[in-house]
Amino acid sequence: MSRCELTAKSPVVKNLVSHSNIKTKTTAQPNIQRKRVFSKVLNSMVRLNLATSTIRDMEHMGGFDMFILNQDDKTLSKRALEVRNRIRRKMNTAKKA
């Protein structure tokens, strides 16, 4: 099952309704892409499974670092949580120095 690692967007079950009102269950899959995203704070590339809508939202919010720092813990995957913790640690050491 495909799932976005930053927004937890996953497949949705929906009904296709015909003209005669017959309902047919289908699943709508999110457009998940395996992408390498550059983190300015870490100065390195991070590989994550992202929905294309998430990629557009990241650009709108000001980049990967700002987007992942503002996301809720419940929506992030384990790998994304590790990346966010690495970013926070790096930012804290930069403030102290």
N, C-alpha and C positions, 0 to 999 in steps of 0.2 A: 504494500500500500504506500503510495507516494504521499509525502507530507513536507511542507515547507518548514525548515528548521528555525526560522525567525518568527513567523506569524502563526504557525501550527495550522495553516490552511490544508485541508484534507479533502478526500472525495465526499461528495454530497449525494444522497439518494433523493431523487425527485420523480414526479409523475409527468409523463407525456400524455396530454389529454387530446384525444381526437375530436373531430367535428361531432361524432355521435356520442361523445362524452365517455368513451372507453379509456380507462386509465392504465397505462403501462409503466411499470417501475423501471427506471434507468439510473445509472450513476454518472455524475458529471465529475470528471477528473480535473484537478488543477494543473496548470501548465508549469510543471516542475522541471527546472534545469540545474545541472551540476555546474556551479560557477566558481571561479576564483575571484575573490573580492579583495581589493587592496585596503589594508588598514594603515592609516597615516600614523597613528600612535605607535603601533607595533613595527611599522616600516617593513611589512611583509605581506605576502598574499595568504588568504585563508580560503580553503575550499569548503563550500557548503551547498546543500540542496535548497534552492530558492525558487519560489514562484515568480513568474515574470512581473506580476503586479507588485511584489515586494521589491524587486529591483527598481521599478519606477518610483515607489514610495521612498526608497533610500535616497535616490537622487533628489527628490523633492525636499527631504528633511535635511539635506546637507552632508550626505555621505554615510558610509557604513558605520563609522564609529559613533556618530550622533544617533543613528537609528538603533543600534544594538544597546546603547546605554539607556535609551528611553523605553525599551520593550519590557513587558511584564515577565516575571520569572516563569509563570505558568505556560506562556506561549513558546519559550525558548527550549530547544533540545539540549541534551547533555553537552554535546560538542559546542553549541553556541554559548551555553553558560560558561564553559571553560574559556572560550575566547573572550567573553565579556570580563571575566575575572582577570585574565591576563592584561586586558586593556586598562582596567581599573588600577591594578598593581603598578603598571608602567606609569600611569598618570600620577599616582601618589608619590612614586619615587622621583618623578620630575618636579613635583611641587616642593618636596623636601630639599632637593639640591639647589 
